[in-house]
Amino acid sequence: MHKEFLDKTIVELKKDSKIDSKDFRAYDLLESFYNEVLQSDNVELTEETSKKIEAYIVKDKIPNNHLLVLFLMYQEHITQALQNNERTNSEYQVACVNLLENEINAIYSKIPALIYIYKFEALSANDNEAESKRVLFEGVKKYPNSIPLKVYFYLSSGDISLKKDLIENHKNHWMIKQFEIK
């Protein structure tokens, strides 16, 4: 059901989006979101990045803007669930993040750290432990300095050296505080 909805949605989105593998503005905005919200201690999207995302989707119609729309669909789902104190629809999460990953990879031939994080979370929420661990391992291998990936890897493995690294080098990171890693 969710996959069918998303497949129809992506067809419609791509009708209005120019695909250009040399234009990295959409990719760079996803990276900015990752660095400002997930990787930083502050968990705060700058007004500049927020305005760029909005403008690129609504006004400017930059190439590959369907990636930003898919990303925002995923974000909206997570945000709504949190605001309503409900569980997310993990099947939707998995379908959405898989589609976003496939679209990004098809255009840029690479996957940002953000996708590994979201895919791990979606698969975990969907009780797909084996696949979530595979994604997490692949993500940490590809992005060894990603704090969220390291936190999830520590939580799933209990690796003491990783815990020490997180506490010594990232003690003010929001995830360290949220998961009370001491």
N, C-alpha and C positions, 0 to 999 in steps of 0.2 A: 504494500500500500504506500508506504513512505517513499520507497525507491521509485515507484511509478510516478508519484507526485513530483519528486525531485527531477526525474528524467524529463518530464514535461516542462517543468520550470526552467531547466537548463536550456532546453531547445528554444524557449521563448526569450530567455535572457541573451543567448548567443545571437539571436536575430538582430538585437539592438547593440551588440558589442562587436567592435572590430578586434580581431585576434591578431596580435603582433608580438612575436617572440623577442623582438629587439627592444620593445618598450617595457621597461621595468617599473614604471610608476605604481602599478597595482601591487606588484611583489614588494616593492620598497615600503609601501604603506602597511602591508602585513608585517614586515620586519619592524617598522616603527612601533606598531601596536605591541608586538612581542617584547621589544626592548623597553618600552615605557610601562607596560602593564604587568607582564609576566616575569621579566628578567630583573627589573629594578626593585629596589626596596619600597618604593612609594606607591605602587599600584595605581598610577594615575595617568590617564591618557591626556596628553597635552591638548590644549585648545587648537593649536596649529594642526596637529594630526587629525583630530576630530573634524575640523572644518575641511581639510583636504579630502578626507574620505567622503564626506557629505557632498562636497562640490563635484568630485570626480564621478560620483554616482548620478547625481541629479542634473547638474549643469554642464559640466565639461565633457561627459561621456568619453573618458580616456579609453584607449585600447585596453582590452582585458578587464573592463570594469565589472563584468559578470562575476569575476572572482571576488570582488569586494561585496557584491550583493549576496553571494553564497555565504561568505564569511559572516556578514551581518545577519543573515537568516539563522545561522548557527548560534551566534551571540545572543540574538533575540530570544531564541528558545531557552537557552541557559538562564538568561536574565529573568524571563517571565517565571520560570520554575522557582528560582531563588526568591523572587519578590512574593510569589504566592505560597511560599513554603511547601512546595510540591516536589516530587521526584521528576526528573527529566524523563522524556520518552527516549530511552536508550536506543531503540531501533531507528528512530528519526536521527538521533545524534550520529550513529554509525553511518547511516546512509548519506547524511549530509557531509560529514567529514571525509568519507571515501570519495564522494563526488568532487569535493573541493580539492582533495589531494590529486585525483586523476586529472582534473583540469589544469592545476598548477604544473604538474609534471609534464603534461602534454605540451604546454606552452613554453616552459622554462627549462625543462629537463632536470629539475632539482626540486627538493621538498624542503621548505623552511622548518625550523625547530618547532614553531607554533603548531604545525600539523601533527608532528609526533606527539606533542603534549595533548592536544585535543583528541587525537585518535586513541591514545592510551586511556584517557578519561572515558571516552565513549565506549570503548571495548570493555573496560572495567565495569562501567555502569550496566552493560549488557551481559555481565557474568561470563565473558569470554576470556578467561584467565590465560590460557596458553597463547592466544594471539596478542593479548595486551602486553604480556611479558616479552614477546618477540618484538613488538613495535617499540617498547621501551628500551630494550637492549640495542636495537638498531639506532634509535634516536640518540642514546647516550654515546654510542660509538661514533656517530656522525657529528654530534654536537656535545663534546665532553665538557664544555664550559657552561652549558645550560643549567641554571640553578633549578628550575622546575623539574627537568628530567632527572637531575641528580637526586632531588628530594624524593621523587617517586621511586627511583631505583633503590635508594636507601630504605625507604619504607617497605619495599617488596623483598629486599634481600637481607636487610639487617647488617650490611657491611659496615664494620666499625671504623675502618679507615675513611670511608666516605662520610660517615657521621662526624668524625673529627674534622674533616675538611669543611663540611657545611657549617659547623659551629664556629670554627676558627676564622673562616674567610667570608661567611655570609650570615652571621648571627642576626643582622637587622633585616634580612629578607622576609617579606610577609609570609612566605610559605613555612619558613623555619619557625616563625612565631605561631602561625595557624596550627601546625602539627605538633607544636611544643617539643621540638627537637632540642634536647639539652644534653 
